[in-house]
């Protein structure tokens, strides 16, 4: 995409963190913004902030784990703005601990938001973009955890690996049919967001009933890495540049990514057990 003014961007998980940073960056280009989030108070606060900067903003409370909710988000978007040009499937949550201690509800919750949320976004918005037959872009938020396999983040890793391969496949399929719709996959390491506080938005019907083993040293390291992480605004800038330049992989932490991905690929190519690694995303 080269033209952004008055184009329409939809961002899920848009009330805070990376999602809000992307929306804020798009607004600076004169885009019309649709914010979607499951947290109503934070969503309204984000809407007010963007509107105060002069942006034309629609806020839609949305649980991306529910297909009908994402369909409703699309309907509201088209009712208000008529078209959609950028869709950022960004909402995400996480739980930690050994994989064998996670409950079915843990899996349903994280898979529902992180993977099914992206699936719903693609199934809902890509057909709209194809019917428009004009330049458009899909950004799916994965993680460095989608390119590596960190211990004690197994559920999260599974969802993010799914988002990476889903994005790679989607990009190839759209290119194969000659569509003017491009794709990017965002794979950051640690960013200063509230991902570690995901439980605040956990649905009541998927309770956290497990007393999971969470190694104290590991938990402390995670918290320290988040606190020292990249500011969301820097990620928003990288996302905008990738859309403008039609770049598929968005790797905000290239040095760490190169080291970790190379080690993983060497493990595969040499048919050896995965090399233990400290968490990086």
Backbone torsions as a table, in degrees:
resi	resn	phi	psi	omega
1	UNK	NA	137.1	177.7
2	UNK	-117.2	-21.2	-178.4
3	UNK	-111.4	127.0	-174.6
4	UNK	-122.2	-30.3	-176.1
5	UNK	-58.2	130.1	179.2
6	UNK	69.1	4.7	171.7
7	UNK	-77.7	164.7	-172.1
8	UNK	-112.5	126.8	178.0
9	UNK	-117.3	131.5	175.7
10	UNK	-109.7	128.2	-178.4
11	UNK	-128.8	117.5	174.4
12	UNK	-88.2	154.9	-171.5
13	UNK	61.4	34.1	-169.7
14	UNK	-88.2	1.0	-175.8
15	UNK	-81.9	-15.6	-176.9
16	UNK	-160.2	176.0	172.3
17	UNK	58.3	-139.7	-177.7
18	UNK	-62.5	-39.8	-179.0
19	UNK	-59.6	-48.4	179.4
20	UNK	-65.3	-38.3	179.4
21	UNK	-62.2	-39.8	177.2
22	UNK	-64.9	-46.0	-179.9
23	UNK	-60.6	-42.2	180.0
24	UNK	-62.7	-41.3	179.6
25	UNK	-66.8	-41.4	178.3
26	UNK	-63.3	-39.3	-179.2
27	UNK	-61.8	-34.5	178.5
28	UNK	-63.4	-23.1	178.4
29	UNK	-89.5	3.7	179.8
30	UNK	83.0	18.4	178.1
31	UNK	-79.1	154.2	172.0
32	UNK	-85.9	136.4	-169.3
33	UNK	-116.1	133.3	169.8
34	UNK	-115.3	113.9	178.6
35	UNK	-97.5	130.4	175.8
36	UNK	-124.2	136.5	179.2
37	UNK	-162.5	157.2	-179.7
38	UNK	-89.2	-8.4	-175.7
39	UNK	-105.1	97.7	-170.8
40	UNK	-58.1	-45.1	-176.9
41	UNK	-64.5	-45.1	179.2
42	UNK	-66.0	-35.1	179.0
43	UNK	-64.3	-44.9	179.7
44	UNK	-65.2	-40.2	177.9
45	UNK	-61.6	-41.8	178.7
46	UNK	-64.8	-40.7	179.2
47	UNK	-61.2	-45.8	-179.2
48	UNK	-61.9	-42.4	-179.6
49	UNK	-61.8	-46.5	-179.4
50	UNK	-68.6	-40.8	179.7
51	UNK	-62.5	-35.2	179.8
52	UNK	-65.1	-24.1	178.7
53	UNK	-84.4	-3.0	178.7
54	UNK	103.2	0.9	-178.1
55	UNK	-76.6	148.9	172.6
56	UNK	-89.1	109.7	-168.5
57	UNK	-125.8	135.7	170.7
58	UNK	-117.2	128.8	177.7
59	UNK	-110.8	127.6	-177.0
60	UNK	-128.8	108.3	174.9
61	UNK	-57.3	126.4	-172.1
62	UNK	-147.0	128.0	169.6
63	UNK	-97.3	103.2	-172.9
64	UNK	-67.7	-14.0	177.6
65	UNK	-70.8	-13.5	-178.8
66	UNK	-107.8	119.3	-178.2
67	UNK	-58.1	-38.4	-178.6
68	UNK	-67.7	-29.0	178.0
69	UNK	-70.4	-39.7	178.2
70	UNK	-68.8	-38.3	175.0
71	UNK	-60.4	-40.6	177.3
72	UNK	-64.5	-36.4	176.2
73	UNK	-61.0	-43.3	178.7
74	UNK	-63.8	-41.9	179.4
75	UNK	-61.4	-45.2	178.9
76	UNK	-62.9	-39.4	179.8
77	UNK	-61.7	-47.7	-178.0
78	UNK	-69.9	-35.6	177.1
79	UNK	-61.4	-40.5	-175.6
80	UNK	-82.6	-44.2	-170.0
81	UNK	-118.2	-13.7	175.2
82	UNK	86.0	-27.6	-178.5
83	UNK	-145.2	173.5	173.0
84	UNK	-144.3	133.0	-174.5
85	UNK	-119.3	-29.9	177.3
86	UNK	-130.8	129.4	175.1
87	UNK	-125.1	122.0	177.2
88	UNK	-108.8	103.7	176.4
89	UNK	-83.0	90.1	-164.6
90	UNK	-117.9	-20.4	-174.9
91	UNK	-56.4	138.0	-179.3
92	UNK	-156.6	152.2	177.0
93	UNK	-138.8	171.3	-179.0
94	UNK	-153.2	151.3	167.7
95	UNK	-132.0	154.8	-179.4
96	UNK	-122.7	161.8	178.5
97	UNK	128.5	170.4	178.7
98	UNK	-61.7	141.7	-175.7
99	UNK	-60.5	-34.5	-176.2
100	UNK	-72.7	-10.2	179.5
101	UNK	-99.5	-5.9	179.8
102	UNK	-74.0	141.0	178.6
103	UNK	-84.0	166.8	174.5
104	UNK	-61.0	-34.9	179.0
105	UNK	-65.8	-35.6	174.1
106	UNK	-57.5	-49.8	-178.8
107	UNK	-62.9	-44.7	-178.8
108	UNK	-62.1	-41.2	-178.3
109	UNK	-65.7	-53.8	-174.5
110	UNK	-70.1	-41.7	175.2
111	UNK	-61.8	-39.5	-177.8
112	UNK	-62.0	-44.3	-178.4
113	UNK	-80.2	-54.7	-169.5
114	UNK	-72.8	-38.2	-176.6
115	UNK	-104.6	-52.7	179.0
116	UNK	-64.5	-30.6	176.4
117	UNK	-60.2	-40.2	177.3
118	UNK	-71.2	-42.3	178.1
119	UNK	-58.3	-47.5	178.9
120	UNK	-61.1	-40.7	179.3
121	UNK	-62.0	-41.2	179.5
122	UNK	-69.5	-47.6	-178.5
123	UNK	-62.5	-30.9	-176.9
124	UNK	-85.6	-47.7	-169.5
125	UNK	-92.8	-31.5	-178.0
126	UNK	-62.2	-42.5	176.0
127	UNK	-59.0	-35.5	177.0
128	UNK	-64.5	-44.9	179.4
129	UNK	-62.7	-39.3	179.7
130	UNK	-66.5	-39.3	178.0
131	UNK	-65.5	-33.4	179.0
132	UNK	-67.0	-33.6	177.9
133	UNK	54.9	48.0	175.1
134	UNK	-143.4	164.9	-176.1
135	UNK	-53.1	132.2	-180.0
136	UNK	-152.7	168.8	-174.8
137	UNK	-150.9	137.8	174.6
138	UNK	-111.8	128.8	174.7
139	UNK	-117.4	120.0	178.0
140	UNK	-107.3	125.8	-179.8
141	UNK	-85.8	112.6	172.1
142	UNK	-104.8	-124.7	-177.6
143	UNK	-179.5	162.8	166.3
144	UNK	-56.8	-26.7	175.8
145	UNK	-66.7	-11.1	174.2
146	UNK	-88.6	-6.0	179.5
147	UNK	-116.3	-8.0	179.9
148	UNK	-136.8	-172.9	-179.2
149	UNK	-139.9	92.3	-177.1
150	UNK	-82.0	140.0	176.8
151	UNK	-66.7	149.5	176.9
152	UNK	67.2	13.4	174.7
153	UNK	-130.9	34.1	-171.5
154	UNK	-58.5	-45.6	-179.1
155	UNK	-63.3	-45.4	178.0
156	UNK	-60.4	-45.6	179.3
157	UNK	-57.3	-45.2	-178.2
158	UNK	-58.7	-45.1	-178.7
159	UNK	-66.0	-40.1	-176.1
160	UNK	-74.7	-34.2	172.0
161	UNK	-62.0	-39.3	177.3
162	UNK	-61.7	-41.0	179.9
163	UNK	-65.7	-36.9	179.7
164	UNK	-64.8	-50.7	-177.5
165	UNK	-69.1	-33.1	175.4
166	UNK	-61.2	-43.2	-178.9
167	UNK	-68.3	-43.4	179.0
168	UNK	-60.6	-42.7	-179.9
169	UNK	-67.0	-44.2	179.6
170	UNK	-59.9	-43.6	-179.9
171	UNK	-60.0	-42.0	179.9
172	UNK	-67.6	-40.9	-178.7
173	UNK	-66.1	-42.3	179.3
174	UNK	-65.4	-39.1	177.2
175	UNK	-65.9	-38.0	-178.2
176	UNK	-62.0	-37.3	-179.0
177	UNK	-91.9	3.4	177.0
178	UNK	71.5	28.5	-178.5
179	UNK	-76.0	147.7	176.6
180	UNK	-83.1	20.6	-179.1
181	UNK	-104.4	123.3	179.4
182	UNK	-105.0	166.8	-176.0
183	UNK	-134.4	143.2	169.0
184	UNK	-131.6	149.6	172.2
185	UNK	-120.9	127.0	-177.0
186	UNK	-95.4	122.4	-176.2
187	UNK	-127.7	71.4	-179.6
188	UNK	-80.3	158.4	164.2
189	UNK	-83.0	-138.5	-176.9
190	UNK	-78.2	133.9	178.9
191	UNK	-129.2	148.4	-177.5
192	UNK	-75.1	82.2	179.5
193	UNK	-126.7	-175.4	179.1
194	UNK	-100.8	25.6	-177.7
195	UNK	-58.5	-32.9	179.8
196	UNK	-71.8	-12.2	179.0
197	UNK	-105.5	25.6	-175.4
198	UNK	-57.5	-29.8	-175.3
199	UNK	-58.6	-20.7	-178.4
200	UNK	-62.1	-24.0	-178.4
201	UNK	-112.2	17.3	-179.0
202	UNK	-72.4	131.3	-178.3
203	UNK	-63.2	145.6	-179.1
204	UNK	-63.5	-27.5	-178.8
205	UNK	-84.8	1.3	174.5
206	UNK	-129.4	65.0	-171.5
207	UNK	-69.1	155.1	175.2
208	UNK	-90.4	92.5	-175.0
209	UNK	-103.4	4.8	-174.7
210	UNK	-98.6	142.1	173.1
211	UNK	-99.3	81.1	-172.0
212	UNK	-81.7	146.6	171.8
213	UNK	-70.4	121.7	177.6
214	UNK	-129.5	99.6	-177.2
215	UNK	-51.1	126.4	-174.5
216	UNK	-59.2	-42.1	-179.6
217	UNK	-62.2	-38.2	179.1
218	UNK	-66.2	-45.2	180.0
219	UNK	-62.1	-41.5	179.1
220	UNK	-64.4	-37.8	179.6
221	UNK	-66.2	-42.3	178.2
222	UNK	-58.6	-48.4	-179.0
223	UNK	-61.4	-41.3	-179.8
224	UNK	-66.4	-39.9	-179.4
225	UNK	-67.7	-38.3	176.9
226	UNK	-65.1	-46.0	-178.7
227	UNK	-60.8	-32.6	-178.9
228	UNK	-95.9	8.4	-173.2
229	UNK	-73.5	176.2	178.9
230	UNK	-66.4	141.7	175.6
231	UNK	-68.0	141.9	-179.8
232	UNK	-55.5	-33.8	-178.7
233	UNK	-60.0	-35.1	178.7
234	UNK	-67.1	-36.7	177.3
235	UNK	-67.6	-41.7	177.4
236	UNK	-57.6	-40.4	178.2
237	UNK	-63.6	-42.3	179.9
238	UNK	-65.9	-38.0	178.7
239	UNK	-64.4	-46.4	178.8
240	UNK	-59.2	-44.3	-179.8
241	UNK	-61.7	-38.5	-179.8
242	UNK	-66.9	-39.1	176.4
243	UNK	-64.1	-47.0	-179.5
244	UNK	-60.9	-39.9	-175.9
245	UNK	-93.1	-0.1	-179.0
246	UNK	54.9	50.0	179.6
247	UNK	-100.8	133.2	-174.7
248	UNK	-76.4	-61.2	-177.0
249	UNK	-82.2	127.5	174.0
250	UNK	-112.1	110.4	-173.4
251	UNK	-121.1	88.6	-175.7
252	UNK	-64.9	-20.0	-179.0
253	UNK	-121.8	70.6	-169.5
254	UNK	-62.5	-37.6	-177.8
255	UNK	-65.7	-48.1	178.9
256	UNK	-64.0	-43.5	-178.6
257	UNK	-59.8	-48.0	-179.3
258	UNK	-58.8	-45.9	-179.2
259	UNK	-63.0	-47.4	-175.7
260	UNK	-71.1	-42.0	-178.6
261	UNK	-69.0	-39.4	178.2
262	UNK	-61.6	-42.4	179.1
263	UNK	-62.2	-41.5	179.5
264	UNK	-65.3	-44.2	-179.9
265	UNK	-64.1	-37.5	177.1
266	UNK	-64.8	-39.4	175.7
267	UNK	-58.2	-43.5	-179.3
268	UNK	-66.4	-50.5	-175.5
269	UNK	-65.4	-30.3	179.9
270	UNK	-96.3	4.9	174.5
271	UNK	55.9	49.8	-178.5
272	UNK	-122.9	162.5	178.8
273	UNK	-62.3	140.7	-178.3
274	UNK	-52.0	136.2	178.2
275	UNK	-70.9	124.7	178.9
276	UNK	-60.0	142.1	-177.8
277	UNK	-146.5	148.7	172.8
278	UNK	-73.9	152.9	-178.1
279	UNK	-65.5	140.6	178.5
280	UNK	-136.4	4.1	179.0
281	UNK	170.6	NA	NA
